[in-house]
């Protein structure tokens, strides 16, 4: 067994094929977008613009056993004032403890050689959300990825500890909730709030406003770092043909933008049904899958600090959820929320949502 450094696009393609090997017997896995992940694994693309990136893989003979990507992002280090590195996109076959330990050791040494004092496993804005610790029988929602339960033993055996927990909420729409959402919007409107949907015909401008508000409203959020318009543009411009205008909301007070909601159809439903078939070659099937989506995902909601406590968050989310109901959706997620982010958790509960999935973020000190 050897631990190798991924250097080429061909090796990145082999790594993605290895992921398919890992998940071939896991029915809830959602296949990865090869173009997107090849860029990330090789340190290209908007997210890696200010980062050092190295993917490691353990190999025996011609076969891969495990892979992980080490990232030192200078934007994160400068914004958080901590010498933190990140380990992302970990995948491994079962019963490969020795290979995983050696690979993790090599990746941590790489981070340490770049002055990182700790390694955070899995969570880095613009790159990856944390691994699930339950609900393994359910397809993950949009932007979440699947992982087998045995990964957590691998992670802790490699010297990591639990650093933070996160939750995903889910709401089942009903007539009673529809009335509640109408009331939330009316109260905010009576207080001078104006809600508007995004204009997808000028998405470049809307993406710049989204970026500005995102970076301002999340600047003190745990684990946050500022993201560029190019990175957030992958959620907007990159998905333009699959977004629904009425799910995306800006809030204004006296003509000034004060908040936003980014929500989308749960595209993972469609990607999962395609099960790796090339979308370009099966466009009609994919369009059918898109029409059958009945679950929405509210991924990000932000309100300027000076405007908090006025119900703006509830009104924006309510407008987005009502639009989903009008489209025939049955359920929606509110994700991903830190365990101790009580304002956000209370928002989810007031919207009628309940916790249905949990995630862990891990940390290993490198000193």
Secondary structure, 3 states (H helix, E strand, C coil): CEEEECCCHHHHHHHHHHHHHHHCCCCCCCCCCHHHHHHHHCCCCHHHCCEEEEEEEEEECCEEEEEEEEEEEHHHHHHHCCCEEEEEEEEECCCCHHHHHHHHHHHHHHHHHCCCCEEEECCECCCECCEECCCCCCCCCCCCCCCCCCHHHHHHHCCCEEEEEEEEEEEECCHHHHHHHHHHHHHHHHCCEEEEECCHHHHHHHHHHHHHHHHHHCCCCCCCCCCCHHHHCCCCHHHHHHCCHHHCEEEEECCEEEEEEEEEECHHHHHHHHCCCCCCCCHHHHHHHHHCCCEEEEEEEEECHHHCCCCHHHHHHHHHHHHHHHCCCCEEEEEEEECCCHHHHHHHHHCCCEEEEEEEEEEEECC
